[in-house]
Amino acid sequence: MSSLNKEFDSVVSNIKFCSKIEQQYFESRLLKFINNDSNDKNKLEILNIVSKIKWYQSKEINDYIIKKAKKIIDEETAIYQIKDKATSSSNCMISFISSEGICGDEQVLNYDDIVNNGKLKFFSKLLIIDDYIGSGSTILGKLIEISKFLTNQKIIILSCICQNCAVSKLKQNNELDITIYSKYYLDSYREYLEFSTQDYVSKICELCVDKNIRYGWENCGALVSINSKSPNNNISMLWNNTIKYNGNKWLPLLSREYCFEKWNQKNKNLIRKNIMILKKYYNEKFKNKYYNITYEEFEFLIFSYSCYLTPNELIENKYFQNNNEFYNFVDNLLKSKLIKLKNNYIIISNRNLYNEINKITQELYREQNKFKKNITNTIDV
């Protein structure tokens, strides 16, 4: 086996995948990624870069945020909703916190609540939550916007993953009393890669059309993946599609299209391969029971629970034949008070139903992961 093949296998073996299907799609994507360059030495440089990426999944992030939030949040804590987009990671985190009953709706404040309605004065702590903090500029900017309304409130920032450059930026502001909690603190790629590999990063990233993101937003130089998605804090060669190298379009390893492809296939395969098991489980646990849902709605819950996606993303994922079919499922489940839409994110509001869906989904993934296949990786040179 060549050194290229060995390094390829080594990179793949050090990544924890949720399923064999996910691993297969990643291997296919990685093969295309290293084949952006026809030179074997440079392919090894690319694999070296990929080997330094830190990989995270929703479950680990959610578990940490919820566990920590339970210790931080009390009746004196306000949660600042710093982002307007309902599907942002920050708002999704807040939805998880709220759905777990850790905070009340009156504790979640937006800009208008603070600036125009004066609601912050009722709290002694202001909490900002996000899954990942890259440069820290967004959070710092939002805090500066409301600085004159801060009356000695202690500011707490909670994330699962945080770049050290963000910590430095936030700590430099001596006018704000900021405490940061994070499970992982990450450095720039320059701290992880040898000089020769750094030179290769520069060679490719300098070809990115937008100079502001060539080395990640505000030069974060991040190497991080969350559910196979790439924040714009990552070096551009990992995710940006405007790079052209040797006359050809550079195919990024991490992109939104890849994430949709992966989740689409992963969940469709899970349902398709276990259709008889799912129907049997439905007949035993759901049919003619108090949930009063159809098998199609049950299957929808399995799919959407596994995806960790918003309704709009589920539609884009092409799981449904048409949008009307999707909205019929959602309407019926909303009327039955089995789910709720909070910040446009699907949440199973019935605790017993949530436990049942979680149980069967995890059982299926565990059974699926027991099957091992020998995959031979052939790398085109």
C-alpha positions in Angstrom: 0.0 0.0 0.0 1.4 3.4 -0.9 2.0 6.2 1.6 -0.9 8.1 0.1 -3.3 5.2 0.7 -2.0 4.7 4.2 -2.4 8.4 5.1 -5.9 8.3 3.5 -6.9 5.3 5.7 -5.3 6.9 8.7 -7.3 10.2 8.3 -10.6 8.3 7.9 -10.0 5.9 10.8 -9.5 8.9 13.2 -12.9 10.3 12.5 -15.9 9.1 14.5 -18.8 8.6 12.1 -22.5 8.1 13.1 -22.9 5.3 10.6 -21.2 3.3 7.9 -23.2 5.2 5.3 -21.8 8.5 6.6 -18.3 7.2 6.4 -18.7 6.0 2.8 -19.9 9.4 1.7 -17.1 11.1 3.5 -14.5 8.8 1.8 -16.0 9.6 -1.6 -15.9 13.4 -0.8 -12.3 13.2 0.6 -11.1 11.3 -2.5 -12.5 14.1 -4.7 -10.9 16.7 -2.4 -7.4 15.4 -2.6 -7.7 15.0 -6.3 -8.0 18.7 -6.7 -4.2 18.5 -7.0 -2.5 15.9 -9.3 0.8 16.0 -7.4 1.2 13.2 -4.9 3.3 15.4 -2.5 0.5 18.0 -2.5 -2.1 15.3 -1.9 -0.3 14.3 1.2 -0.3 18.0 2.3 -4.1 18.1 1.8 -4.5 14.9 3.9 -2.3 16.4 6.6 -4.6 19.5 6.7 -7.7 17.3 6.9 -6.1 15.3 9.7 -6.0 18.4 11.8 -9.7 19.2 11.5 -11.7 19.0 14.7 -15.0 17.1 14.1 -18.1 17.7 16.2 -21.7 16.4 16.1 -25.0 17.9 17.4 -25.4 15.4 20.2 -22.1 16.2 21.9 -22.8 20.0 21.5 -26.3 19.8 22.8 -25.4 17.6 25.8 -22.7 20.0 26.9 -24.8 23.1 26.4 -27.7 21.7 28.3 -25.6 20.3 31.1 -23.8 23.6 31.6 -26.9 25.7 31.2 -28.6 23.8 34.0 -25.7 25.0 36.3 -25.7 28.6 35.0 -29.3 29.6 34.5 -31.4 30.7 37.4 -34.3 33.1 37.8 -31.8 36.0 37.7 -30.5 35.0 34.3 -31.7 36.6 31.0 -30.7 34.9 27.7 -29.8 37.4 24.9 -31.1 36.3 21.5 -28.3 38.0 19.5 -29.3 36.7 16.0 -32.3 37.5 14.0 -32.4 34.4 11.8 -34.7 31.8 13.4 -32.6 28.9 12.1 -29.2 30.2 13.4 -27.3 27.9 15.6 -27.6 30.3 18.5 -31.4 30.4 18.4 -31.5 26.6 18.0 -29.5 26.3 21.2 -31.9 28.6 23.0 -34.8 26.4 21.7 -33.2 23.3 23.1 -32.7 25.1 26.5 -36.3 26.3 26.5 -37.7 22.9 25.5 -35.9 21.3 28.4 -37.6 23.6 30.8 -34.3 25.2 31.9 -35.6 28.7 31.3 -38.9 30.5 30.8 -39.9 32.4 27.7 -39.8 35.6 29.6 -36.1 35.1 30.2 -35.3 35.1 26.5 -34.7 38.8 25.4 -34.0 40.2 22.0 -32.6 43.7 21.1 -36.0 45.4 21.3 -36.8 43.9 24.7 -33.6 45.4 26.1 -33.4 48.7 24.3 -37.0 49.7 24.0 -38.8 47.8 26.7 -36.1 47.9 29.5 -36.6 44.2 30.4 -32.9 43.7 31.2 -33.1 45.6 34.4 -35.0 42.8 36.0 -32.0 40.4 35.7 -28.5 40.3 37.2 -27.0 38.0 34.6 -27.0 38.1 30.8 -26.3 34.8 29.0 -25.3 34.4 25.4 -25.4 30.9 23.9 -24.0 29.5 20.7 -22.6 26.1 19.6 -19.4 27.7 18.1 -17.7 31.0 18.5 -15.3 31.9 15.7 -13.9 35.5 15.7 -16.1 36.8 18.6 -16.9 39.9 16.6 -20.6 39.3 16.4 -21.0 38.8 20.1 -18.8 41.8 21.0 -20.7 44.0 18.5 -24.0 43.0 20.0 -22.8 43.7 23.5 -21.5 47.1 22.5 -24.9 47.9 21.0 -26.6 47.4 24.4 -23.7 48.6 26.6 -25.5 51.6 27.9 -28.4 49.4 29.1 -26.1 47.1 31.0 -26.3 48.0 34.7 -23.6 45.9 36.3 -25.0 42.7 34.8 -22.6 39.8 34.7 -22.2 38.7 31.1 -21.8 34.9 30.6 -20.9 33.4 27.2 -21.6 29.7 26.8 -20.4 27.7 23.8 -19.2 24.2 23.1 -16.4 25.3 20.8 -14.5 28.5 20.8 -11.6 29.9 18.9 -8.8 31.3 21.1 -8.8 34.5 19.0 -12.4 35.1 20.1 -11.5 34.7 23.7 -8.7 37.3 23.3 -11.0 39.7 21.6 -13.8 39.4 24.2 -11.4 39.6 27.1 -9.7 42.8 25.8 -12.8 44.8 26.5 -12.3 45.8 30.1 -15.6 47.7 30.3 -17.6 44.4 30.2 -17.6 41.8 33.0 -17.4 38.7 30.7 -17.0 35.0 31.8 -16.6 32.4 29.0 -17.5 28.7 29.3 -16.5 26.4 26.5 -15.6 22.7 26.3 -13.1 23.1 23.5 -10.7 26.0 22.8 -9.2 25.9 19.3 -6.1 27.7 17.8 -5.5 28.8 14.2 -4.2 26.3 11.6 -0.8 27.9 12.0 -0.5 26.3 15.4 -1.4 22.8 14.1 0.5 22.6 10.7 4.1 22.4 9.8 5.6 25.3 7.8 5.5 23.4 4.5 1.8 22.6 4.9 1.2 26.2 5.9 2.8 27.3 2.6 0.4 25.0 0.7 -2.6 26.5 2.6 -1.4 29.9 1.5 -0.9 28.8 -2.0 -4.5 27.6 -2.3 -6.3 30.1 -0.1 -4.8 33.1 -1.8 -6.8 32.0 -4.9 -10.1 32.6 -3.1 -11.9 35.5 -4.8 -13.0 37.1 -1.5 -9.9 38.3 0.3 -11.8 38.8 3.5 -12.4 35.1 4.0 -9.2 33.6 2.4 -8.0 32.4 5.9 -11.5 32.4 7.4 -13.5 35.4 8.6 -11.2 37.9 10.3 -8.3 35.5 9.6 -9.5 33.0 12.2 -7.7 30.2 10.3 -10.1 27.6 11.8 -10.1 23.9 11.2 -13.5 22.8 12.5 -16.5 20.8 11.3 -19.9 20.8 12.9 -22.2 18.1 11.5 -20.0 18.1 8.4 -20.7 21.8 7.9 -18.0 24.4 7.7 -18.2 27.8 9.4 -16.8 30.7 7.4 -14.1 31.0 10.0 -12.4 28.0 8.4 -9.6 28.4 5.9 -11.3 28.9 2.5 -9.9 25.9 0.8 -12.1 23.7 3.0 -15.4 25.3 2.1 -15.4 28.1 -0.4 -16.4 27.4 -4.0 -14.7 30.4 -5.8 -11.2 29.0 -5.8 -9.7 27.9 -9.2 -6.5 25.9 -9.2 -4.6 25.0 -12.3 -7.5 26.1 -14.4 -10.0 23.9 -12.6 -12.7 24.7 -10.0 -11.5 23.6 -6.5 -14.0 21.2 -4.9 -14.2 21.9 -1.2 -14.3 19.1 1.3 -17.0 20.7 3.6 -20.0 22.4 2.0 -23.7 22.7 2.6 -24.4 20.6 -0.5 -22.3 17.7 1.0 -24.1 18.0 4.3 -27.6 17.8 2.7 -26.4 14.8 0.5 -25.1 13.0 3.6 -28.1 13.5 5.8 -30.5 12.7 2.9 -28.9 9.4 2.1 -28.2 8.5 5.8 -31.8 8.8 6.9 -33.5 7.5 3.8 -31.3 4.4 4.0 -32.1 4.0 7.7 -35.8 4.0 7.0 -35.6 2.1 3.8 -33.5 -0.8 5.3 -35.7 -1.0 8.4 -39.1 -0.6 6.9 -40.5 -3.8 8.4 -39.0 -3.1 11.8 -40.5 0.4 11.8 -43.9 -0.8 10.8 -43.9 -3.5 13.4 -42.8 -1.0 16.0 -45.5 1.4 14.9 -48.2 -1.3 15.0 -47.2 -2.3 18.5 -46.6 1.2 20.0 -48.5 3.7 18.0 -51.4 2.3 16.0 -54.7 2.9 17.7 -52.9 4.3 20.7 -53.4 7.8 22.2 -50.8 9.4 19.9 -53.2 8.9 17.1 -50.7 9.4 14.2 -50.4 7.7 10.9 -47.5 5.5 9.9 -46.4 8.2 7.5 -46.3 10.8 10.3 -44.4 8.3 12.5 -41.8 7.9 9.7 -41.6 11.6 9.3 -40.8 12.0 13.0 -38.0 9.4 12.7 -36.6 11.2 9.7 -36.8 14.8 11.2 -35.5 13.7 14.6 -32.4 12.1 13.1 -31.6 15.0 10.8 -31.6 17.8 13.4 -32.8 20.1 10.6 -35.3 22.9 10.4 -38.5 22.5 8.4 -37.1 24.5 5.5 -34.0 22.3 5.4 -36.2 19.2 5.5 -38.0 20.5 2.4 -34.7 21.2 0.7 -33.6 17.7 1.6 -36.3 16.4 -0.8 -37.6 13.8 1.6 -41.2 14.7 0.7 -42.9 14.4 -2.6 -44.1 18.0 -2.3 -44.3 20.8 0.1 -48.0 20.2 0.8 -47.3 16.7 2.0 -44.8 18.1 4.5 -47.1 20.8 5.8 -49.9 18.3 6.2 -47.7 16.3 8.5 -46.7 19.3 10.5 -50.2 20.7 10.7 -51.6 17.4 12.0 -48.8 16.9 14.6 -49.2 20.5 15.7 -53.0 20.1 16.2 -52.3 16.9 18.2 -49.9 18.9 20.3 -47.2 16.3 19.7 -44.7 18.8 18.2 -44.2 22.5 18.3 -42.3 25.0 16.2 -40.1 27.2 18.2 -37.8 29.5 16.3 -38.8 27.6 13.2 -37.2 24.4 14.7 -39.2 21.2 15.0 -39.4 20.1 18.7 -41.2 17.0 19.8 -43.1 18.6 22.7 -44.7 15.4 24.0 -42.1 13.9 26.3 -43.3 10.3 26.0 -43.3 10.6 22.2 -39.9 12.1 22.2 -38.5 9.1 24.3 -40.2 6.6 21.9 -38.7 8.2 18.8 -35.3 8.5 20.4 -35.4 4.9 21.5 -36.2 3.3 18.1 -33.9 5.7 16.2 -30.9 4.9 18.4 -31.7 1.2 18.3 -31.7 1.2 14.5 -28.4 3.1 14.3 -26.7 0.7 16.8 -27.9 -2.3 14.8 -26.8 -0.7 11.6 -23.3 0.0 12.9 -22.8 -3.7 13.9 -22.5 -4.6 10.2 -18.9 -4.1 9.0 -17.8 -4.0 5.4 -14.3 -4.2 4.1 -13.9 -1.1 1.8 -10.9 -0.8 -0.4 -9.9 2.8 -1.0 -8.4 3.3 -4.4 -6.9 6.7 -4.8 -6.6 8.1 -8.4 -3.3 9.6 -9.2 
